[in-house]
Amino acid sequence: MTDVIFRPAELGDLAALTDIYNYYVRETPVTFDIEPRTIEQRRQWLDSFGLTGRYRCFVAVKDGAVIGWASSHRYNERAAYDTTVLSSIYLAPQLTGQGIGPRLYAVLFDALKDEDIHRAFGGITQPNDASVRLHRAFGFEPAGIYREVGRKFGRYWDVATYLRPMGGRA
Ligand SMILES: CC(C)(COP(=O)(O)OP(=O)(O)OC[C@H]1O[C@@H](n2cnc3c(N)ncnc32)[C@H](O)[C@@H]1OP(=O)(O)O)[C@@H](O)C(=O)NCCC(=O)NCCS
């Protein structure tokens, strides 16, 4: 088995990233999207990241195939939220539980450490023990539970929110 490498996401990764995301759209409440996303919709998502700055996307690649990503997004359009990012991480389902997520998140947070970011926000549909453990391990602290804010698969789901202090600038 070859090792996993990590690098910034590229346009050529779009189909694989869309396939992974749509698995979680169709099969799980992890994301509150209900309809699979088109390549064009995910292209707009991918275009929102840069090679510098607050909004980044890194992929994990194994045996030449993209197997997941970790990203930081704008948290809210209003300007005072500039220093908060929303972080996100997804691995192909067959490659979870092997310790790849922490390595990928480490690449993202290392890249962000000198950016003007004060807080990272994570929202985790409950239950998701692997994601909660990952976020706690990366310094995310519980910030409250939004009860029954999403309806998918005929039931309501809670979202546990987490905040992580970032390096930021005064
Ligand atoms: C969440 C995710 C990124 C974590 O990455 P990973 O490579 O699977 O993480 P690890 O294998 O290091 O597991 C993280 C921790 O959860 C535990 N864990 C893994 N799978 C688990 C499971 N199914 N149930 C309970 N605990 C689990 C691990 O033992 C580890 O615990 P530790 O830190 O105490 O050692 C990955 O599982 C994933 O992509 N899940 C599906 C998408 C998702 O939920 N994304 C997050 C949305 S908020």
Ligand as a Chemical Component Dictionary entry (heavy atoms), coordinates in Angstrom:
data_LIG
# 
_chem_comp.id                   LIG 
_chem_comp.type                 NON-POLYMER 
_chem_comp.pdbx_formal_charge   0 
_chem_comp.three_letter_code    LIG 
# 
loop_
_chem_comp_atom.comp_id 
_chem_comp_atom.atom_id 
_chem_comp_atom.alt_atom_id 
_chem_comp_atom.type_symbol 
_chem_comp_atom.charge 
_chem_comp_atom.model_Cartn_x 
_chem_comp_atom.model_Cartn_y 
_chem_comp_atom.model_Cartn_z 
_chem_comp_atom.pdbx_ordinal 
LIG C1  C1  C 0 -14.639 12.585 10.105 1  
LIG C2  C2  C 0 -13.430 12.037 9.309  2  
LIG C3  C3  C 0 -12.845 13.140 8.449  3  
LIG C4  C4  C 0 -12.365 11.580 10.326 4  
LIG O1  O1  O 0 -11.236 11.144 9.610  5  
LIG P1  P1  P 0 -10.667 9.648  9.845  6  
LIG O2  O2  O 0 -9.486  9.437  9.039  7  
LIG O3  O3  O 0 -11.810 8.708  9.680  8  
LIG O4  O4  O 0 -10.256 9.793  11.377 9  
LIG P2  P2  P 0 -9.537  8.721  12.308 10 
LIG O5  O5  O 0 -9.429  7.399  11.633 11 
LIG O6  O6  O 0 -8.298  9.328  12.850 12 
LIG O7  O7  O 0 -10.586 8.659  13.485 13 
LIG C5  C5  C 0 -10.783 9.792  14.313 14 
LIG C6  C6  C 0 -11.165 9.315  15.705 15 
LIG O8  O8  O 0 -12.468 8.750  15.646 16 
LIG C7  C7  C 0 -12.443 7.371  15.956 17 
LIG N1  N1  N 0 -13.324 6.742  14.995 18 
LIG C8  C8  C 0 -13.103 6.499  13.695 19 
LIG N2  N2  N 0 -14.193 5.948  13.137 20 
LIG C9  C9  C 0 -15.113 5.861  14.118 21 
LIG C10 C10 C 0 -16.438 5.388  14.174 22 
LIG N3  N3  N 0 -17.048 4.905  13.087 23 
LIG N4  N4  N 0 -17.098 5.450  15.353 24 
LIG C11 C11 C 0 -16.488 5.958  16.456 25 
LIG N5  N5  N 0 -15.220 6.431  16.472 26 
LIG C12 C12 C 0 -14.566 6.384  15.306 27 
LIG C13 C13 C 0 -10.986 6.960  15.808 28 
LIG O9  O9  O 0 -10.682 5.869  16.664 29 
LIG C14 C14 C 0 -10.264 8.206  16.222 30 
LIG O10 O10 O 0 -10.312 8.320  17.629 31 
LIG P3  P3  P 0 -9.039  8.838  18.442 32 
LIG O11 O11 O 0 -8.769  10.246 17.966 33 
LIG O12 O12 O 0 -9.461  8.788  19.852 34 
LIG O13 O13 O 0 -7.930  7.903  18.083 35 
LIG C15 C15 C 0 -13.828 10.840 8.416  36 
LIG O14 O14 O 0 -14.250 9.775  9.242  37 
LIG C16 C16 C 0 -14.899 11.164 7.416  38 
LIG O15 O15 O 0 -14.605 11.664 6.339  39 
LIG N6  N6  N 0 -16.167 10.870 7.753  40 
LIG C17 C17 C 0 -17.275 11.052 6.849  41 
LIG C18 C18 C 0 -17.513 12.510 6.493  42 
LIG C19 C19 C 0 -17.682 13.342 7.734  43 
LIG O16 O16 O 0 -18.342 12.951 8.691  44 
LIG N7  N7  N 0 -17.057 14.535 7.701  45 
LIG C20 C20 C 0 -17.123 15.471 8.809  46 
LIG C21 C21 C 0 -18.342 16.287 8.680  47 
LIG S1  S1  S 0 -18.589 17.315 10.141 48 
# 
loop_
_chem_comp_bond.comp_id 
_chem_comp_bond.atom_id_1 
_chem_comp_bond.atom_id_2 
_chem_comp_bond.value_order 
_chem_comp_bond.pdbx_ordinal 
LIG C1  C2  SING 1  
LIG C2  C3  SING 2  
LIG C2  C4  SING 3  
LIG C2  C15 SING 4  
LIG C4  O1  SING 5  
LIG O1  P1  SING 6  
LIG P1  O2  DOUB 7  
LIG P1  O3  SING 8  
LIG P1  O4  SING 9  
LIG O4  P2  SING 10 
LIG P2  O5  DOUB 11 
LIG P2  O6  SING 12 
LIG P2  O7  SING 13 
LIG O7  C5  SING 14 
LIG C5  C6  SING 15 
LIG C6  O8  SING 16 
LIG C6  C14 SING 17 
LIG O8  C7  SING 18 
LIG C7  N1  SING 19 
LIG C7  C13 SING 20 
LIG N1  C8  SING 21 
LIG N1  C12 SING 22 
LIG C8  N2  DOUB 23 
LIG N2  C9  SING 24 
LIG C9  C10 SING 25 
LIG C9  C12 DOUB 26 
LIG C10 N3  SING 27 
LIG C10 N4  DOUB 28 
LIG N4  C11 SING 29 
LIG C11 N5  DOUB 30 
LIG N5  C12 SING 31 
LIG C13 O9  SING 32 
LIG C13 C14 SING 33 
LIG C14 O10 SING 34 
LIG O10 P3  SING 35 
LIG P3  O11 DOUB 36 
LIG P3  O12 SING 37 
LIG P3  O13 SING 38 
LIG C15 O14 SING 39 
LIG C15 C16 SING 40 
LIG C16 O15 DOUB 41 
LIG C16 N6  SING 42 
LIG N6  C17 SING 43 
LIG C17 C18 SING 44 
LIG C18 C19 SING 45 
LIG C19 O16 DOUB 46 
LIG C19 N7  SING 47 
LIG N7  C20 SING 48 
LIG C20 C21 SING 49 
LIG C21 S1  SING 50 
# 
